[in-house]
Amino acid sequence: MEPKQLLNDRKSASHEELEEGSKLLLDFYKLGLVSDSGSQDLLPVVVQNASTGEVLILAYANAEALRLSLERRIAVLFSTSRKQLWIKGETSGDYLDLIDVRVNCEQNSLLYLVKPRKGGVCHTRDASGQTRPSCFYRRIGDDGSTLEASRILPWHDSSK
C-alpha cells in the first residue's frame, strides 16, 4: 500500500466505524494535535501486562500522572481527549496495579508494567458485551487496507 493511501478522511467516520469497523482509518495526526495543544507536557506510555508481556494500551502521562502512579501504585494517565488526569479503572473497575515503571533510552517515553485487577482493559466491548482485555484487538489485513479481528494473539497461542 502506498503512503498516500494510508492518509484518509477520519473526520467523517463514526465511533462505531473506528472502533468496530473493518476499514483502515489510521490517525496520523494524533501526535501533532497532542503537541500543538501546548497545555500539557506529555510522554507516551506503553502499558504492558507484567505477567504475559501483552501490550494493553498506548496512552500518555504528564508529570502529575506519573507522580500519582508511583504514589498509588495504579496506572494513572492523561486523557488527551478530555484533557484531564485519567485513573484507569475509576469508572469501569478495570484498575491496573502498577508493578514497575521503565524509561526508554532517550527518556522520552515510559513503560508501565501492570497487573490487571479484572479481565478488561479497553473501553470498547466485544460482541458478548465483555470489556476487551487489550486495546489491540484488530490486525491490518494482508491487503493493507482492511482490519480483521485478531482472535489468536501471539502470547495466547499455545502452538507457538
N, C-alpha and C positions, 0 to 999 in steps of 0.2 A: 504494500500500500504506500502511495506517495504521501509525503508530509502534508501537502495541501489538503488531501482528503481527510486527514485527521482533524483539521480545523473545521468546525461545524457551527451551526446556529443552535446552541443550547438554550437560548433565551425562549424559544417557542416550545420547548419540551416541558411536559408536566412532571410533577414529582413522581407520579406513577411510572412514566416513561423512563426517567432517570434511574429510579430505584428497582424497578421490576422488569423493564423493557429489554429487548434483545438488540437494540440499535446502539452502536458505539457512539457515545456523546461525551468525550473526554473534556475536562475543564482545564485547558492550558492557561487560563487567565487567573486562576485562584491565587497563586503566589504574588502576582502583580497587584491584585486587589488588597491582599494582606499587607504587602509592603507599602503600598500607596496610602493606606488608611492613616498612617502616622500616629495613630492614637495609642498603639501598643508596640512594645518591643517584644517580638515573639521568636521562639525557636521551634522547629519541627520536632515532634516526639513520636517515635515508633513505640507502640505499646505491644508487648510480646508476652505470651503465656510462658512463665518461667519453667513450667513442667514439661510442656510439649514443644516449645520453640515456635509455635504458631503465631504469626503476626495477626493481631486482633484489630488494631486501629492505627491510622496515621492521623495525628492531631497536632495541636500547638500548645505551648505553655509560655506564660510570661514569668517574670521573677517571682511574683506572688503565688502563682500556681505551683511553681517548683518548691517554694518555701513551705506551703501548706501540704504538699505531697510528702515531703520529708518529715514534717512535723506530725501529720496524722497517719502516715503510712498507708494512704489510699491514693489512687490516681486522681489528681486534681489537674484540670486542663483549662485552656482558654477557648471559649466558643467564638470563632471568627464570625459566625452569622449573627449571634446575639450580642457579641462584643462584651462578654462578661465571663467571670470565672465559672467553670463547669465542674462540679463534683460528680464524677462518673458514678451513676447509681443512685443519686439523691432522689430522683423521681421514680425510677424503674425498679430500684432494689438491686440492680446488677452492679454492685460495687466491685472494684478491682483492688485487692490488697496489694500494696507496694512491697516487693521483695528487695529490689535493688534499683539504683539509677546509674546508668552508664553514660559517659560523654564521648563523642566521637573525636577523632584525631585533631580536627580543626576547631573543636569546641564551639560548633555552630549547630549541633543537633543533639538530642537526647534519646536514650533508650530506657523506657520504663519496663522492667521485668515484673510481671504481676501474677497474682493468683486470683482468678475469677471466683467470687463467692457463690454465684449461681451459674447456670449454663449459658445465659445470654450475655451478649456484649453490644451488638449493633442495635441502633434504634429501629431498624426495619424488622419485619416478622416474615417467617416463611408461610407457605400455603396452609399449614396447620395452625397458624397463629402464634407459634413459638418465636421468641426473640432469637435471632441468629447468633451463633457462637463467635462469629467474626464478621467484620465489615467487608471482607474479601470473599464474597460468595459467588462471584461470576468470573469467568475467564474469557479472554478475547479468542474468538473462533479462528480457525485456520485461514479463513478468508480475510482476516484482518479488519473487518468492519462490523462484525456482529458479536454479541455477547451470548455466552452459554452458561447455564447453571454449572457450577463447579461442585459436583456431588462427591467425588473422590478427591480428598485433599491429601497431598503427599505425606503429611505427618500422621494421617489416619489410615493410610493404605498398608495393610499388613503384608501384601505381596511383594513390597519393595525392600 
